[in-house]
Amino acid sequence: MGCAYGRFIPTPAYRAIQKYCIGVRDYWEPPANLTVEEPGGVTVECAGGFQIVDFSPELGNEGIELHLLGITKPRYAELFPDDFKTHGMS
């Protein structure tokens, strides 16, 4: 299991939930039926859930992050193979 976070670059569809995400950024509760998918369309499952942290009103578009907590499927190593090469993990 692994955790990951990074800049979130939204598609135009994000506008439909952006105000909600900004409003709950301090006490996150994901909107119903919201999932995270990798570029190939596979759903990323996280034991600890995920959060969109949106500080764009204060920081612009660079102020939006996605946090994935306890990635279980696909395996973390499949999603981030370079992390294992860089850190000598197998």
C-alpha positions in Angstrom: 0.0 0.0 0.0 1.3 3.5 -0.8 0.2 7.1 -0.7 0.8 9.7 -3.3 0.0 13.3 -3.9 0.7 15.8 -6.6 -0.7 18.7 -8.6 -4.2 18.1 -10.0 -4.8 19.4 -13.5 -8.5 19.4 -13.9 -10.5 18.8 -17.0 -13.5 21.1 -17.7 -15.8 18.6 -16.0 -14.2 19.6 -12.6 -16.0 22.9 -12.7 -19.2 21.0 -11.8 -17.8 20.1 -8.3 -15.0 22.7 -7.8 -17.0 24.9 -5.5 -17.9 21.9 -3.4 -14.2 20.8 -3.2 -13.1 24.2 -2.1 -15.8 24.3 0.5 -14.9 21.0 2.1 -11.1 21.1 1.7 -10.5 21.3 5.5 -12.9 18.4 6.3 -13.0 16.4 3.1 -16.0 14.3 2.2 -15.9 13.1 -1.4 -18.9 13.7 -3.6 -21.1 10.6 -4.3 -19.9 8.5 -7.2 -16.6 10.3 -7.6 -13.7 8.0 -8.5 -10.1 8.4 -9.5 -8.9 6.8 -12.7 -5.5 6.4 -14.2 -5.1 7.5 -17.8 -5.9 4.0 -19.2 -9.3 4.2 -17.5 -8.6 1.8 -14.6 -10.1 2.9 -11.3 -7.6 3.6 -8.6 -8.7 2.1 -5.3 -7.5 3.6 -2.1 -8.1 2.1 1.4 -7.8 5.5 3.0 -9.7 7.3 0.2 -8.6 10.3 -1.8 -8.9 14.1 -1.5 -8.9 17.0 -3.9 -7.3 19.9 -2.0 -8.3 23.0 -3.9 -6.6 26.3 -2.9 -7.1 27.8 -6.4 -8.9 30.9 -5.1 -5.8 31.8 -3.2 -3.0 30.3 -5.4 -4.5 29.9 -8.9 -4.6 26.6 -10.8 -1.2 25.5 -9.3 -3.0 25.4 -5.9 -5.0 22.2 -6.6 -3.6 18.8 -5.4 -4.9 15.2 -5.5 -4.0 13.1 -2.4 -4.3 9.3 -2.7 -4.2 7.5 0.6 -3.5 3.7 0.9 -3.4 2.8 -2.8 -4.5 -0.9 -3.1 -5.4 -1.4 -6.7 -3.6 -1.2 -9.1 -0.6 -1.8 -7.0 1.4 1.3 -6.2 4.5 -0.2 -8.0 2.4 -0.4 -11.2 1.3 3.2 -11.0 4.6 4.6 -10.0 7.4 2.3 -11.2 10.0 5.0 -11.3 9.7 5.4 -7.5 10.9 1.9 -7.1 13.8 2.3 -9.5 14.9 5.6 -7.8 14.7 4.3 -4.3 16.1 0.8 -5.0 12.9 -1.0 -3.9 11.7 -4.2 -5.5 
